[in-house]
Structures are given as structure tokens and as C-alpha cells.
Amino acid sequence: MNLRDFVKVLRSRWITVCVTTLIVVLGAVALSLLTTPMYQASTRLFVSTTSGPSASDIYQGSRFSQERVISYAELLMGQTVAQRTIDKLGLDMSSQQMQDNVTASAKRDTVLIDVSVLDSSPVRARDIANTLSDEFVAMVRELETPENGAAPDSRVVVEQRASIPSDPVVPETARNIATGLALGIMLGVGLAILRDVLDNTVKRRETLEELTGAAVVGTVPLDKERRKQAAIAYETDNSGIAEAFRKLRTNLQFLAVDNPPRVIVVTSSVPSEGKSTTAINIALALAEAEHSVALVDGDLRRPMLHKYLDLIGSVGFSTVLSGGATLDEALQKTRFAGLTVLTSGAIPPNPSELLGSQSARNLLSELRGRFDYVVVDSTPLLAVTDAAILAAGSDGVLIMARYGQTKREQLSHAVDSLQSVGAPLLGAVFTMMPTRGSASYSYYGYSYKYESEDGKPQPRTDRQTSQRPVAHDGSSTTPKVGDSRADRPQPTGRRRRQL
């Protein structure tokens, strides 16, 4: 992982880093609040030895005192002086508990000993520190006094007595919070990297192309408005998602110039990948370019197109296949120019058998003859076999992959299902791409190309004539229905009607 990849991980996983850091800091705060405050009282002892009047005697006496200091520090933290202090003060604790709260340290190359005592009570901490020092002075006198009662060679004096501490030394709240912040950031970054390494969802264009073996022909940004209204009004809408579908339409038209796909099946690996919304808007984008388009609901299990487009769903695909209605009776015009919809009809008990029948193939062939494009919204590939059956009789398949949700193995199995029936895969489409962050593809800077005199953006009303070549006399060179020019394929059925 290089620096750029590391920055991308942090940008995409910043919530993980922030939440982890917050949890650790809150844990540090909770630990500080739950810890019993401890107060520290300190005394200082001075060790001296008797020495002669000469400089040599003084030096030897000083060296003797420094050697004694280390031993005295150990004795101060020992059991004997602790028990004598407990007995003196009448404390309700064991000598081990006393030892755990007493610290004695000797300063290097000096004859001084610092004694520190921790206790939950500031007054008791002071009393223990002073009593402990006094008892140690008495104990040293006993140990250093010779049996003949002569003056001891070494003595200890309490140079500084303890006072009542005003503030607790435990817990150290500021240090705990700072430590928690540092640990939280490190742990959060580590979890972010671990999640990225273990993440098996599709997030990169290269990964999507490698798994599908086809090019990415479109990227659809996330637009929460599509949850309320799936269809985009292209005549007045120039938002980022509208431009994304226009770009997808252009890519579809140039996939095979000599023999462009006209019956296109839209599918996905699993549900909730934006399949139906994408199918609707591909059909609308093609209709915007003055093509006649039929949108077919090939999902005979959980049909959704009639709900999204406010159409009648009881008469449709299954009704025509069962002979309950003719195709002309089942086709429904929409409020969008150039778009005709064949809803699913009544849900049959055997959708797979119905879609795999010769009647279904004949129906799609008839639609091919009537319309420039036929867009079929099918079922997810891993759920049932319906999509694979429809794909086998189509000109090509567009497979959806939702950014950050579609798993790699799901996509691989879905592509295997298409390959097993020999269905041609036109390309893959990234859906619900984030509009912010390193993975986003921004179209919003180009939503409004022209402005009026007052500086306000003007929506497009000319059906995107800027996308079509214009002749010198100002007329559009786009072939209309019935045009004899061969730069756009003409359906066989329309040629028969014109003859």
C-alpha cells in the first residue's frame, strides 16, 4: 500500500477512525471517573555518618553514607517498618497493603532518600508518611547502635516532613485522555486498513472489469431522489445522474456501430443494486435521443415497473404469453415521449418455464421489429434463473454492480451464469457511486452549460440537439424514422410498413 492508497483508505473509512477514537477516549474518561482518587504525601530523609577531622575521613564518611542510602531505601519499603507504622497509627490494613503504597527512592550520588505514600485520604497519607519516617529513624538507630551502647556510626534525620496534599495524583485525567486519543487514532487507522483489506465488495473500476471480463460502460451516482421518483424527466433535468445516463446511452450506441444491440437485458447479481431504476432511465435516455423504446418488465416474480411509472400491472408480459391479451392491448403509453412499457402482468406459477418458451422468444422478436430498442428489466441472476433465460435470447446484457455493496464472489457467480447460457455481456454499470470522496465521479460542474442574461441557469428544452451533428443550413443530420441513411439501424418491421 502506497501513500495514495493509504490516504484513500482514510478518506473512505474516516467514520471508522473517528468512531474508534471516540470510543477509546470515552473509555479513558470513564476509567478516570471510576478510579478512586489517590493523594500523595512525601518526606525526605538525610543520612549521615560520623567521620574524623581529616579530609580523607570526611570523604570516606560520605561514601559510607551513599552506600547506606540504597540499603535504607529498601528497608523503608520493607515489612518491618510498615507493620510498625500500622501499629503506631492503628490502621485497618495489612503490611502488604502498606508496602504497595510506599515508594522510597535514593537520589544518585547523594545521601538523600525521598519517601512517597499514596492513600485515598490526604490526611491519612500525610500521617502515614510522617509516622513511617519517624519509625524508620528509630529502627535505624536500633540497628546501627553497637551492643556496647556506643554512638552509632550512621544516623537518619527527617529533613522534610509531609504536609496535607491538596490535589490527587491519581487519576491523571489529562494524561489518560491524551493517551486515549493517541491510542484511538492508531487503533482506528489500523481497523480502517484491516477493513479495507478484508473488504470483498466491488469499489474499483479495474476490479469490476476484471470480474466481469467486460468494460464499464457507465457509472451512476447516488441520488436519494430516485427513491421517491425513479424516472428522470430528461427534457428539464440536467443533474449529475441525468448526465450519467446520457453518457451510458452514448456508450451503448457505440458498443457495436455496425450491429448495435437493440434487445438489452438489464440484470444484477442480487436485489437492491439499482437494476430497475437503471433500466427505466436507460430507456428514457434512449427515448430522449428520439428513438422508439419499449421497456419490458421481465421480472415475473416481484415486478416493480408499473409502480415506478404509475401504470397498470395486471395486464402485461405474462398476459400476452398466456393468450389473455394481444401485444397491442398490453402495451401502455407513458407520459414520456417515445417510451412504451410492457408491464409484467399477473404473476404466473411458473415464471422460468414461461420465459423460456417459444412464445416469449417470439414476443421479444415482435417487439424488436416494432421498436428501435427493447430494454428488459429482469430478475437478479443469483436469485433465480429467469434473467439468464432472458439474456440468452437478447442482443446483450448489462450487469449492475452497486458500489461498496456487491461482493466479488456474487458478481463472479452472476457472470458465470451468463456465460453458461452463452449470453453476450455488453458491459457493466457501477450504480450508486458516492458523489463525494475519492471514488466519486463528478458531473455537477457541467449540469448547466449555458446561462441566461440574468446569470441564472437555463434547463435544456431542445432535446439535446447539441449532442447531434448539425448541417450547414442549420438542420439536424440525425436520421429520423423512415430516413434512408444507413448511419442508424432501422427495424425490419418499420421497413415493411414504409414499403
N, C-alpha and C positions, 0 to 999 in steps of 0.2 A: 504494500500500500504506500503510494507516494503522498506528498503533501497535499496535492489537489484532491485526491480521493479522501484523505483524512478530513479536509475542510468540507467536502460534500457530505460525508457521514455526519459531521457535527451539524450542518445546516438541516439535514433531513431528520436527524434524531435529537434535535435540541430539546424537545419535550422530555425525552428520557433523561438527558443530562440534568435539566432543571428539576424534574421531579425527584430524582435520586439525591441531588444536592439538598433539596428542601427536606427530604425525609431524614437524611443524616444530620443536618443542622438542628431540626426539631428533636431528634434523638439526643443530641448533645445538650440542648436546652432542658429537655426532660430529665436527663441524668444530673444536670446541675441543680435542678429544683428538688429532685428526690434525694440528693446526697445530704447527709447530716452535716451542718456547718461545724468545722473544727477550728479552734483557736490555738495559737502557738505562743508559748511563753519561753523566754531564753535567759540563761545565765552564762557568765563567763568565769572560769577558774584560772588562777595563776599558780604555777608550780615553781617552787624554788628549792634550792639545796644549800646547805652550809658549805662554805669554802674558805680557804686560807686567804691571807692578805696579799699573796703574790699574784701576779697576772696569770701564771700557769695554773694556780689553784682556782682562780676565778673562771678560767676557760674550761677547765675540767668539770667544775661545778655546773657550768652552763650546759655542757654536753651531756652531763648526767641527767639534768632536768629534762632536756629534749628527748632523751631515750625513755625517761619515765612517762612522758606525756602520752605516748602511744599505748602503753600498758594501762594507764589511768583511764583513757578513753574507753577501752574495752571493759574495765571494771564498772564504769558508770552505766553501761548498758547491760550489766550482769544481773543475775537473780538476787544476789545478797542485798545490794543497795536498794533494789526495787521493793523487796519484801520489808526492809526496814522502813522505807518511806510509807508503805501501805499501813504498817502497824502504827507509825507515828501519827498519821492523819486519820486512821480508822476508816479507810476506804473499802468499799464493797467491790473489789476486783481482785483478780489473781495476779501473781507476779509476772506471768507471761503477758497478760494484757497490758500491764505497766511497761514491760520491756518493748512491746510492739510500738508504743507511743513515745519512746525516749530515743533521742539521737544525740550522740556525742562525737564531735569531730575535732581533731587536733590540727592547728594551722602549721604548715610546713616551716621548719627552721625557727619555731617559736616555742615558748613554754606556756602557751595559752590553750585552753580547751573550751569550746562552745558547746553548751548543753541546751537542747530544744525539747520541749514537751508539748504534745498535741492532746487536746481534750475538748469535749463538746461544750464545756463551761469555761469561760475566760478566767473566772476567779479560781476555779479549781486548777486550771493549767498553771496559773501563777504560783499557787500554793505547792503544787507538786514539784515544780521546777526549783523553788527555793528550798523546800524540805529535802529534796533529793540531793541538792548541792551540799546542804549542811550535813546530811548523813554521810555523804561521801567524804567530806573533810574529816569527820570524826573517824570514819573507817580507815582512812589513810594514816591518821595519827596512830591508830591502834596497830596497823600493820607495820609502820615504819619505826615505831618506838622499840628500842632494844630491850631484852629481858632484864638487864640490869637497871632499867629506868633512866638511862641516859637520854639526852635530847636526840630526837630523830634527825637523820641526815636530810630528809626531804619533808616538805610540808606543802599543803594546798590551801590557798586562800580564795574565798569568793570575791572576785574583783568587781563583778557587776551582778546585782540581784535582778530578779524578774519583776516586771510590772504587769498590770492587767491589760491584755491586748484589746484593742478597740474593734478591729475588723477580723473576720475569719479568714484563714488562709486556704481552706477547703470548703466548698469547691471553687476552682478558678474559672468562673463563668466565661470571662472574655477569652481565655486560652482555649477552653472547651469549644466555644463557638467557632473560633478561628481554625482549630484543628478539625472540627466537623465540616467546616466549609471546604477546607483543602481536601480532606478525605472524600467528601461528597462529590467534588468535581472530578477527582481522579476515578472514583468508582463509577460515576455517571458516564464519563468518557469511555471507560472500559466496557460498561454494559452496552453503550451505543455501538462500539466496534463489534462486540460479540453478537449483538442482534443483527447487525449488517452482514456479518459473516454467515450466521445461521439462517438469514432470510432467504427463502427459496421462491419468493414471488418475483414476477417479471417487472423490472423497473428500467431496463436499458433497451434502447433500440437494437443494439447489437445482439443482445440476448434473445429478443423476440424474433429477429430474423434468423438466428441460428436454430432456434427450436422449431420454427415453422418451415424453414427452408424456402421462404418467400420474402419479398421486400415489404417493408412497412409503407403502405400506401396512404396512410392518414393518421393524424393524431388529433383526438377530440378533447378539448379542455373540459375541465369540470365546471358545470354550470348548474347551480341549485335550482334555477328557474325551470329547468327541464322536468323537475319532479312535478311541478304544477301543470305545465303545458309542454308536452313532448314535441309538438310540431313547431317549427320556426317559420315565421312569416318573412320569407326572404325578400319580398319587394320593399319592405321597410326596415328590415333588421340587418345591421352591418356589424354586429357584435363579433367577438372573438370566435365563438363557437360557430356562428354562421360562416365566417371566413374559412374555418377549418373544414366544414363540409363542402364548401365550394372548391377548396383545394383537393379534397378527396374525390369530388366529381371529376375534376380535371385529370387527376391521376388515373381514374378508371377509364376515361375516354382515350388515354394514350397508352394503356397497357398493351393493346394489340391494334395497331392502326388499320391493318388490312382486314382483320376479322375481330372487331371488338366484342366483348361479352355482352349479351343482351338479356339473358336469364341469369340473374345473380342471386345466389342464396346467401343470406346473412345468418351467421350462427356464432356460437361461443362454446367454451368448454363447460361452464357451469352457469346457473342462473345469476342474475343481478350483475351482469357485466355490460349493460347498456346496449344490448342487442336490438331490442325493439325500437328504442329511441333512435339508434343509428340507422336502422332500416327505413324508418319514416323519413328521416331528414336526408338520407341519400336519395330517396325517391323524390322528395321535394326539390332538392338541389338540381336533379336531372330535369325536373319539370320546369324549373326556373329558366333553364337554358333552351326552352321551347321544344322539349321532347315530350312525346306522349308516354306516360309511365303508368304501369299497373303495379300496385302494391298488393301482394298476396299474403294473407295470414296463414302460413303453413304450420303453425303451432295448433294442432287439433286437440291438445290436452289442456293448456292454460292460455287460451287466446287473449290478447290484450289490445290489438289494433283498434277494434271497434270502440273500446273505452277511451283510448287516447284521442281518437278522431271523431268521437260522438256519432258513430254510425250504428246501423242495425247489425247485430252479431248472430241472429238466429238463422239467417239465410246467407250462405256463402259457399266456401270450398267444398265442404262435405255434402252440402245440399245438392250441388251440381253433380258431384261424383255419384251420389245415390239416385240421381234421376228425379229428385224432387223439384228442381227448377232448372231453367236453361241458364247459360252463361250470361246472356244479356239481362235476364231478370235478376241475377245475383250481383252483377257489377254495380257499384254505387259511386256516383259522382261526389266529389268533395268540394269544400269551399275554396280549395286551392286549384288554380288553373292548371290544366294538364295532368292532374293526378286522379286516377280511378283506383278504387280499392275493392278487392275481393276478400271479404272477411272469412272467418273460419267456418261459420255455420254451426249447426248443432254438433256437440262433442260426440263422436262415434265411439262404440265399444272397442273397435279395432283400428286405431289410427295408423299403425305401421303397415298393416295389410292394405288399407285404403290408399295410402300414399304410394305404396309400391305397385299399385295396379296399373294396367294399361290405360285405364280411363284417366288416371292422374297424369300420366305422360302425355296423353292426347290433349288434356286440358291445358297443360303448360305450353304445348306446341301451338294450340289455337291462340293463346294469349301472346305468344311470340309473334304470330302473324298479324295481330291487331295493334300491337304497341311497339314503340321503339325500344323500350326497356321494361323488363319484368323483374321486380325486386321481391324476393320471397323471404319473409321473416319466419325462421324455423325454430325448432327446439334446441336446447343445449345438447352438444354431442355426447357428453358423458352421462347424461340422464337417461336418454332413450335413443333408439336407432333412427328416429324419424328424420332428423337432419341429414344423416348420411344417405338415406334413401333419396331425399330430395336433391342432395348435392350430386348424386350420381347422374341425374338426368338434366343437370343445369350446364350452363356455359362456364361457370366458375363459382368459387366460394370465397367470401370474405369472412375471416375469423376474427372475432373481437377478443381483446385481452385488456382487462381492467388494470390500470397502473396500481401496483402495490397490493393487489388482491388476488389476481390469477397466479396460481402456483405453477412452477415449471413442469412438474410431472403431470399436472392436469392438462396443460397445453400440449405436451408431448403425446399424451394418450389421445387427445382430441384429433391431432394431426394424423396419428396412426389410423384412427377410424376413417378419416377421409381417404387416406392412401389405400386402405384395404378395399374400398369400393371404386377406386380409380377416379375419384372426383378431383377436378383441377382446382388447385388453390391459387386464386388470383393474388392474394396478399393478406397482410394482417393490419389491423387497425388498433392503435392504442386509444382506449377510452378513459374518460375521467382523469385526464392528466392534470396535475396541480397547476394552477395559474400563477403560483409564486414559488420561489425557490429554484434550486439548480436544475430540477427536472422539468421546469415549465417551458412551454413554447408560447411566446407572447405574440398575439395578433392585434392587441388592443391599440397599438400605435398606428395601425392602418385602418381602423374601423371607419373613419370618415376622412376621405381624401380631399374633398372639396368643401369650401365654406361659402356662406352667403356674404353679402356685403356687410352685414352687421356682425360678422365673425362667428355666427352660430353654425354648427354642422348641419348639412343637408342630407337627409336619407336618400338612398338611391331609388329612383322611380322609373328608370328606363330599362328595367330587366337586365341590368349589367351589360349594356351594349359595348362598354369599354373592354369587355373580355373578348369581343368578336371582331374580326377584321372588318374594316370599312373601305369601300371602293372610293375612287377619286371623286365620284359625283355625290358622295355622302350617303349612299345606300349601303345597307348591311350586306356582306357577302356570305352570311350564314345561310346554308341551304334550308329552305322551308319544306314543309311536307309536300311531296309531289315534285320537287325540283329534280331535274335530270342530272345534276352534277354529282359526281361519284365520290366526293370527299366525305360523305356521311352515309352509312349503310341504310338502305331502305328495306322495310319489312316486305316479305313476299305478298302478304295479304293486301297491303296497300297498293302494290303494283297492279294486282288483279282488279281492284276497284277502279283504278285510274284508266286501265285499258277498257 
